[in-house]
Amino acid sequence: MKTTMTKTLLALAFAAVLSSCDKKKDREAIPENPGNYVLAVTPTAIENVADYLLTASSLDEGKVSIVGNGVEQDGTYRYYVTLGNKFFSMLYGQGSPGAVTVYDVKAGKLNKLNDFVAATVQAFAPVNDDILMVKVARSFAAAGASTLHTWYIVDSKTNVQTAEGTIDALQPAGNGEIAHFSWLKQVGNKVFAPFFSITGRNFFTKYPDQAGIAVYSYPGMKYEKTIKDTRTSFIGRYFTDGLGLVENGDVYAFSSSVATDDSKLTSTKPSSITRIKAGTTEFDQSYLMNFETASNGYVITNWLYIGQNKFIANMEPKATKGAYVTGKSLAIVDVVNKTVSAVTGFPEPAAIVDLTDNNYSPKDGKTGYVGVNLKDGTTWVYKIDASNHKATKGLQVEGGLITAIQHLQ
């Protein structure tokens, strides 16, 4: 079964910037655009910040608009998971349980299947026919109590939560700090949970030059081991999937090298990509891709797997990297050949408000689609062609900022 995950946390500050641009234009009415592509769009009007879900027949051309179109979501912060032909819209409840709405597509339009309530979580991913979610501890429990993460399983067939449990939050790091999962990934019949170890809610660490991935059985979520490496800093970033599973079963992992202590960057290792070979639970010591060297001075901050060992990567100059800085330049990364090729035809970073973290690829080894919110008030889906490293404008979105792009079967 094809599985794809998406995620989003809305950037409300950007709404004020683009809203002023939007109000200067009289926009023509744009009819709905039935299709199997689903886009989450945050309105640019401050007083109306809930996402709208729109459909589109193509990402290569045309327009969509939230004006008179789309399905309004409930609540400000939303994240999304696509599993097979179902689209799960989950409310980030700021610590409280949140509403979850499940959709499929019928005749090119979103069709609501179910509503239920689930815990607010910080990491989630499809596993088999389920969605695994983890509420991650950010502070130590009181003296004498165990510091625990809580996990939940939602069955995508019945659209309800079917199991939950707890796991030791300190055990994976093994250094007295909390193992804060940056994401989750199904690898074979296991769950890999890359983490950064933290001393508390400030996310500081005394161990900036260590990478760790906790390995769990599934569906029991029994801790098995931690895959460790000292050649890089931690894998992924907050709410960012740093693992990529390729066709032969190998797993690649990126590190931005942005660990902090006392609000200062303390990682001494370069931003790099490492590998875990198929069928193993150890870092491959024969493989290390120094991303800073391969890219001539950039760090990797996010990526989208497009198939055939290639990723579309977000890059940020090393001089301006930060724990929460997402690069606005794109490159094609071939992890087997260890090459980084800058994408041309893409807007300059100075012209970009932000890029969508939750993007789509058919995984054909060639194509990816990235949402771009520009300072001139326009919003586009850009098509990235890995064969020639070029970007071209595709679907235009009016009335808001793209926060997710997905496709349903």
N, C-alpha and C positions, 0 to 999 in steps of 0.2 A: 504494500500500500504506500502510495506517495504521502509523505508527511512533511509539513512545513510549519515552522513556528514564526510568529511575529510578536513584536512587543512595542509598547510606547509609553512614554511619560510626556505629557504635553508641556511645551515651552510657552507659558502664558506671556512672558515678557515680549515675545516676538509679535504677539497679537496687536499691541498698541502701534508698533512700527508699521505693520502692513495695513492695519485698519485705516490709518490716515491716508495711505496711498489709494486704498480701495474706494474711499468716499469721494475721491476726486473724479471718479469715472462713472459714467452711466453705462451699466452693463446690459447688454441685450439678453433677453430671456433665452436660456439654453434648455432644450428639452432633455428628458431623462435619456440615458444611454444604456439600454439593457445589454447585459453580457455577463461573463463569468469572472471577470476581474473585479475585485473588491478593493476600494480605497477608503481609508478612514481619513476624514478631513476635519480639522478644528476651525470653526468660524473665526474670522479676524475681528469680529465685534467683541469688545470686552464683556459686554453684558450677556453674551450667549456663547459660552466656551465649551459646551458639551460637543463631542464629536458627532459628525454625521457619517454614515456609511453610504457610499455611492457605488454603483456598478458601472462597468464600461465594457464595450465590445472589443476594444483594442487599446494597447498602451503606446502604440506607435504613432497615433494621429488622433485628431478630433479634440473635443472639449467635453468637460463635465462641469456641473455647477451644483452647489448646495442650495442655491436660490430656487425654491419650489420643488426641490428634489431631495432624495436621500432619506435615510431612516435615522432619526435623532436618537442618540444614546443617552442613558441616564447617568449623570455624574460627570465630574470634571476629568479625573484621571482614569484612562482606560488602557488596557493592554490586550493583545490579541493572539490567539493560537488557531492555526488552521490544521485540521487533521482530516485527510481524505477529502470528502465533499462537505465538511462542516466547518463553520467559522464561529469560534467562541469569542465573544466580547465580554471582558471581565473588568469589573470596577475595582480600581485600587482604592480601598476604603480608608486609607490613612490609619491603619491599625485595626479598624473595625471590619466585620464581614462585609462583602460587597456582592451586588447583584451580578449574575452571569446570564447572558442571553445567547442562545444558540441559533444559528441560521444555516440554511442551505440556499441554493439558487434554483428557482423554478422559472423557466421561460425568460431567463436573463434578469430576473428580479430577486431581491433578497426575500426569503420566506422564513419567518420565525418559527422555530420548532419547540422551544422550551425556555423557561426562566427558572433559575434556582439561585441559591445563595451559597457562596464559598468564602473561605478565609482570604484575607489579603496576604499575598505572598510576594517574595522577592526573586524567586527562581522557578521556572516552569518549562516543560518540554513534552512533546509527544513521546510515549514509550509504548510500543505495541499498539493496541487499540485504546490506550488510556492517555490521559493528560496527568502527568506527575507534577505536583506543585509543592514547594517547600517554603514555609514561613521561617525566615532565618533570624536567629538570636543576634542581637546587637550589643547586649550588655550581659555581664555575669550575673548569675542567680545569687540569691542571698546565701550567706555562709551555711554550709551543711546541705544545700540543695544542688541538684545537677543543672548545669546549663545545657538546654536542649533546643534543637531545631524540631519543628513539627512538619510532618509531611502528609499530603492528601493525594488520593487517587480519584479522578473523575473518569467514568466509563463513557467513551464517546458513542457507544451504541445506545445506551439508555439515557445519556445526558444528565447523570446524577453522580454525586460523590459516593463511592463504594467502600473506601477504606481510609484510615488515617493512623498515624503513629508518631513516635518521637525517636530521635537519634541524638547521640552525644555530640555536642557542638565543639568540644575541646579535643576529642580523640584524634581527628584527622591531622591537625597541625602538629600535635605532639610537643608543643613548645610552651604550653600554658596560655596561649592566645586562642580566641574564638576563630574557627574556620568559617569565614563568611563566604558562602557559595556565590560565585559570579554568574554561574549558569549551570544547566544540567544537560546531559547528552546521553542518548542510548547508544551503546557500543556493544554489538552482539547481544548477549542476554544480560548485560550489566548496565548499571547507570554510573557514568563518570560525572563527578561534581568538582570542577576546578574551583579553587578558593583563594582568597587572600586572608592571611591571619591578621586579626585586629585586637587591640587592647580595649576597645569600647566603641561608642557611637561616633567618635571622631575619626574612626577608621585608621588610626595610627598603628604602627607596628615596630617592633624591635628587630624584626627579621626581614629586611627589605629585599634580600637577594636569595630568595627561595621560591621555587614553584612547587605547588602541590595539587594533586587531583585525588579526591577521595573516591574509592570504588565500592559500590553497593550491589548486593543481589537484588533481583526484582522478581516478584512484587513485594517481597518481605522487607526490603530496604535494610538488610543486615550489613553492617560495615565489614569489609573484607581487608582492605589495606589502603595505604596512601602511596601514590606514585610521586616520587620526589626528584627534584633536580636543583642544583645550585649554579647552573650556568646562566639562568635568567631570573628575573623577578617573577611575580605572580602572573597567572594566566588570565586573560580577559581583563575586563574592568567592571565596575559596578553596573549591574543590569546589562551586561554585554557578553555575548557568547564568544569565548576565545578559542573554542574547539571546532575543527572542521573534519568531518568524516568523508573520505574520498572512496572511489568505487572499489578499490582493492582491499578495503577494510582498514587501511592505515589512518591514524588520527594525527592531525597537525594542530599545534597550539601556538598562539601568539602571545607575546608579552609586550606591553607598552613601556615597561620599566618606569612606573609612576607611583611606587610605594612611597608613603609619607610617614614622618614622625615629627611631632610638634609643628605641624603645618608646612614642613619643608620636604621637598623631594629628596629621598635618601637612597634610592636604588643606584648601585654602581655598575650594574650590568647593562649592556646595550639592549635596545628593543630587538627582539629576535623571534624566530620561529623554530620550534622543536618538533619532534615526531615520536609517536608511539606506534610501533609496527603492529599489523593485524595479528590478533591472537595473543598479544603480550600485554602485560601490565607493568611495563618499565619504559622510561624514556630511552630512545635509541641514542646511545652515546656517540655513534658514528655520524649523526646528523645534527647540524646546527646551522641555521641561516641567520647571519647577522643582518638584520633589516636595515640598520642605519648605514652600513657599508654598501649594501646592494642598491639602496635608494638614493645614495649620495646625500645623506644627512637628514633623513626623515625618520619618524617613528610611526608604527602602525597603531591605529586606534580602534578600528572595527573592520569587519570584512563580510562579504557575501560569497558563498560558494556557488560557482556557476558550472561545475562539472569538469571532468578531465584534468584534475589536479590544478585548476585555476580558480583564483579568487579575485573579486573586485575589492580593493582595500582602500579604506580612508587613511590618509597620511597627514601628519602635522610636522612642521619643521622641529627638529630636536630642540632648538633654542626656545620655542614657545610651547613645549609640551606641558601638560598638567593632568592631574588626576581625573578631571572632568572635561577636558578639552577634546572634542571630536574633530578630527582633521577634515578640512573642506576640499582637499585635493584628492583625486582618485588615481589609482594605478592598477594594472593587471599584474597579479603575482602568480608566478608558476612555481609551486613549492618543490617540484621534482628538479627542475633546472635551476632553481634558486635565482630567478630573475624578477626584477621589478621594472615595469614599463609604464611610464606616465601616460594617463589618458588625455588626449587632445580634444579640442572642440567643446570642452566643458567650461562653465563660467569660472572666472577668476575668483579666488577665495574672498577678495574684498567686495565682490558683488553678491555674495551669498549670505543670507540670514542663517540658514541651517540646512542640513541634509537629513533626509529621512533615515532613521536607523533600521526600519522594518521594510525591507525591499524584497524584490521578487526576481527569480531566475528560473527558466525552464530546465536548467542544468544540462544544457546541450554543449557545454564547453566553450560557448561563444558569447552568449547573450545574458545581460542583466539589466534591470530597470531600477533607477534610483530617483526618489523624489527630491526636488530642489525648490526651496523657497527663497526667492530673490528679493533684494533690497528695493527693486523698482516696483514691488507690489505684486509681481506675477509669480505663479507657481506652476511648475512643469514636472512631468515625468521625463527623464532623460534615458534614452536607450544607449547602453554601452556595448560596443562590439569588441570583443577580446581579440579577434583575428587581426584587426588593424589598430587597436588601442584608441578608437575614436568614439566620441559621444555625439549624439544628435538629439535635438528636441523632439519629443513625442507628444503625448496627451497633455493638454493644458487643463488645469483645474482652477476654477474661479470661486471666489468667496471664502477661501480659507487656506490653511496650511496642511499639507499632506503629512500624516503621521504613520501610515501603514499602507503597503501595496501587497496584495495577495491574489491568488487565483484558486478558484474552486473547480473541482472536476464536474 
